[in-house]
Amino acid sequence: MESKYPQKPGLDFILKQAFLYWNKTLMFQLMFSIMYFGVFMTVFFMCDMKYGIIGEFNEVSKYLQDGMQAYVTELNKLVATENYQNFSLWMMGTTIFLYPLNLGFYQIYRKIDLGEKPELADLFVGYNGLNFFKYISFYIFWYFIFKFTAPTIILAVIWVCITIFVAPMMFFMNKTIFESISLNFKALKMYFLEIFVCVIVAVIFKYIGFLLFFVGALFTFPFWNAMIYSLYKTIFSEKG
């Protein structure tokens, strides 16, 4: 597979296209969120039953009345405990395991482009065969760098922009992680404004549903994938 950069797209076109894909797949957005949050919350509460983290946090929160410094001191003590470390590993592992579920939307959007009918089974295409381990490996690599850069915010946003096309390039072009990052970086230099604005819009819309009594999040949480696909489809073309 090869990639090239066509005539510079309009930002309004990319955004409209992303919302169109999202609007056409609302039922799949809902099913994705139900499965994602269902698995995540099940593991969360099972781990809490074993490690009692929620109760520990409630105890730590009482120190807020003594000032932020006292609260942070107690919070750091909690974070250093074995129970919290085990709890964090379980939740991190669950998040990593659920990542390939996102790849299913690329299959669904491509079927829409081809005039084919998407199926619920398409959501699980990221778990097929050895590719599952390829996507998992990428997300582990991405996750740890993102976690390291997250406190700076700016570096985290840059990291997201540098890697936004890696998953679809791995999925559609069968590129390696570092080949994809290289092409992604070249695209970022040419389309920085479009990519940056789309990332901000996607993040805001992705989480805005939580303001609507959580129910709205079931539809908006997976929106990020529609934005990525819209950008990828507009900026890159695939050749055999």
N, C-alpha and C positions, 0 to 999 in steps of 0.2 A: 504494500500500500504506500501511496505517496500523498502528500498534502500540499496544497497551494493556497494562496491568499487572494480571493477575488476582489472586485471593486469594493471600496470601503462602504460598509452598510450604514444605514441610518439607525440611530439609537431608538427612535420611535418604532421602527419596524421590528427590531429585536424584542423590545418589550411587548408589543402587541402580539407577536408570534408566541412568546412564552406564555402569556395569559390565555391565548387561544388553545395551546396544548393542554394547559391546566384545566380550562373550562370543559374541554372535550373528554377529560378523564377523571371527573369528580368522583365517580364510584370507585375507581382504582385508588384515588387519593385517600378516600375513606377507608378502604380495605387495608391499605398500607399502614395507616396510622393506628387502626385497631390492632393489627398484628404487632406492629412495632412497640406501641405502648403496652399492649397486653403482655408481651414477653418481658419487656423491661421492668414493668411494675411488679410482675410476678416474682422475678428474681430479686427485685428491691425488697419486697416485703418478706420473702423467705430469708434473705440475708439479715434483715433487721430482726427477725425472730431469733436468729442464731447469735448475732453479735450485739443486738440492742443499741444500735447507733442512734436511732431517733430519740430514745430516752436519754442517751448521753448528751445529745445536742440540746435537749430541753434543760438538762441540768446546767450545761455551760451557759445557756442563754440567760440564766438567772444572774450571772456576773455582770450583765449589762448595766445593772443598777449601780455597780461599783465603778463604772467608767469603762471606756473603750480599751484602755491598756490592760485592765484586769481581765476583760473578756477575751482579748487576743491571747493573753498568756495562757488562759485555761483552754482556749481553742487549740493552741499549738500543742498542749499536753495531750489533748484528745487525738489530734492528727498523728501523733507519734506512737499511739498505742497499737498493739498487734491487732486488736479487733477492728480498728478503723482501717488499717492497712489491708487486712483480708477483705473487708467490705469493699474497699476501693478497687481491689483487684477483680473481684467478682463483677462489679458494675462496669469496669473498663472492659473486661472480657465480653460481657454481654453487648456492649456498644459496638465492639469490634465484630462480633459474630453477626450482628444485625446489619452491618454496613452493606453487604452485597444485595440486600433487598432494594437498595436505591438503583442498582443496575437494571432492574426490571423495567423501570420507566423508559430507559433508552430503547429497549426492545419494543415497548408499547408505542412510543412516539414514532419510531421508524415504521412500524406497521401502519400507523395512521397515514404517514407520508406515502406509503405504497398502496394505500386503499384497502388494506387488509383489516380484519376484525381482531382487535386485541382480546386476549383471554386472561383470566385470573392467573393461570399457570405462568404467564409471561413475567409476573412479578418475581418469580423464583429463579429466573434464568441465571442470575449471578451465583447461584449455588450449584450449578451444573458442572460436574467433572472437576478436573484439576484447575480450571479457571477460578474456582472458589478460593483456592489458596493464593492465586496470583492477586486477586482483589483484596484479600485479607492482608497479604504482605504489604501491599501499597498503603492500606489504611493504617496499619500499625506504624509504618514509616511516617505517614502524614500526621497521625495523631500525636506522636511524641514530640515532633517538631512544633506542632501547633500548641501543644500544652506548654512547651518551653517558652514560646513567643507570646502566648495569650496575655500575660501581665502587661506587656508593652502596648497592646492593642494595635498600634501601627504596624509592627512587624508581623503580627498575626494576620492582619488584612493583606499585607504584601504576600505572605505565604499562601493564603487562600487564592489570591490572584495568579500566583506563579504556578499553582497546581490545579486550577479549576477545570482544565481540559484533559487531565491525565486519565481519569476513569473512562470517559467516552473514547479517547484514543486507544486505550488498552482494549476496550470492548469492540469497537468497530474496525480499528486498523491493526490490532494485534501488536501494538508497540510495547516496548519494555517501559518500565517506570522512568528511567533516565532519558530515553529517547523522547518520551512524551513530555517530560519537563523541559527539555531543550526546545521542542517545537512550541510548547506553551509559552516559554519565555520570549521567543521570537514574535509570537502573536501578541503578547502583552505590550511589547515595544511599539507595535504598529497600531494597536487598538486599545491603548491604555484607558482612555476616557470611557469608551463604551463598556469595557470589562469592569472598570471600577464602579461606574454608576449602576450597572446591572447587579453587581455583587451587593451593593448597599440596598437596592430595591428588593432583591431576593431575601436578604436577611431580615429586613423590616417586615415584609409580607409573610415570611415564613413563621415569625413568632407573634404577629399581631393577633392571630386567632386566639391566643391564650388570654387576651383581654376580653374575649366574648365567652366568659364562663367555661373556658377550656374546649367547649364543643366546636367552636370555630377552628381551633388548632387541628382538629381531625382532618380538615380540608386544606388548611394553609401550610401545615408543617412540611409536606413533601414538595411544595412549590419550587424549592431550590433546584430540583432536578429538571423542571421545565425550563427554567432560565438557563441552566448549563447547556441543555440540548439546543435551545434556540441560538445561543451564542456559538456553540460548536458548529451547528449546521450552517450558519451564516458565514463564519470566518474560514472554516476548513471545507475542502472537498476531498472525496476519496477516489482514488484510481486503483484499478487492479494492476 
